[in-house]
Amino acid sequence: MLKLQCYNGVDSLETFLRKFHSMSWYLQLNEEDAMYHLCGSIEGAAGQVLEGLPTDAKTTDVIKLLQTRFGTKLQAERFKVELLA
């Protein structure tokens, strides 16, 4: 059985998400099962995105939160703000 390794906010989010999407496709997970696998695979600092998450949240909601906090797209802006502070 395939098992997705945990993501803790330190390693590459893009790599983790690529593995998650590949596994979800291969196992033909429906939205509910994919959500359980995703939430069960994030821990530590990354797991904090689950706090306060609505019960009807979707995988896309969790992924957007992870990308906002740990993705590389917004990191340049964050670093600029930190340098100016």
C-alpha positions in Angstrom: 0.0 0.0 0.0 1.2 3.5 -0.8 1.8 5.9 2.0 2.3 9.6 1.6 5.2 10.8 3.7 4.4 13.6 6.2 5.0 17.3 5.4 6.1 19.4 8.4 6.7 22.8 6.6 10.5 22.3 6.3 10.9 20.3 3.1 9.7 21.4 -0.4 5.9 21.9 -0.4 5.8 21.6 -4.2 7.4 18.1 -4.0 5.0 17.0 -1.3 2.0 18.3 -3.3 3.2 16.6 -6.5 3.4 13.3 -4.5 0.0 13.9 -3.0 -1.6 14.5 -6.4 0.1 11.5 -7.9 -1.0 9.2 -5.1 -4.6 10.6 -5.2 -4.8 10.0 -8.9 -3.3 6.5 -8.7 -5.5 5.4 -5.8 -8.5 7.2 -7.5 -9.4 8.9 -4.2 -12.6 10.8 -4.0 -12.6 14.3 -2.4 -13.4 13.0 1.1 -10.7 10.3 1.1 -8.2 12.7 -0.4 -8.9 15.2 2.4 -8.3 12.6 5.1 -5.0 11.6 3.5 -3.9 15.2 3.1 -4.8 16.2 6.7 -3.3 13.0 8.0 0.0 13.8 6.2 0.7 17.2 7.5 2.2 17.8 10.9 4.2 20.2 13.0 4.1 23.8 11.8 2.3 22.8 8.6 -0.3 21.1 10.7 -1.3 24.4 12.2 -3.1 25.3 9.0 -5.8 22.8 10.1 -6.6 24.9 13.2 -9.9 26.7 12.7 -10.5 25.0 9.4 -14.3 24.7 8.7 -15.7 21.2 8.7 -16.7 21.5 5.1 -13.3 22.5 3.9 -11.9 20.8 0.7 -8.5 19.7 -0.2 -8.1 22.8 -2.4 -8.7 25.0 0.8 -6.0 23.2 2.7 -3.6 23.3 -0.3 -4.1 27.1 -0.6 -3.4 27.6 3.0 -0.2 25.5 2.8 0.9 27.4 -0.4 0.3 30.7 1.3 2.3 29.8 4.4 5.0 27.4 2.9 4.9 27.9 -0.8 7.7 29.7 -2.8 5.3 32.0 -4.7 4.8 34.4 -1.9 8.1 34.0 -0.2 9.9 36.7 -2.1 7.3 39.3 -0.9 7.6 38.0 2.7 11.4 38.3 2.6 11.2 41.9 1.3 8.8 42.9 4.1 11.1 41.2 6.7 14.1 43.0 5.3 12.4 46.4 5.4 11.3 45.9 9.0 
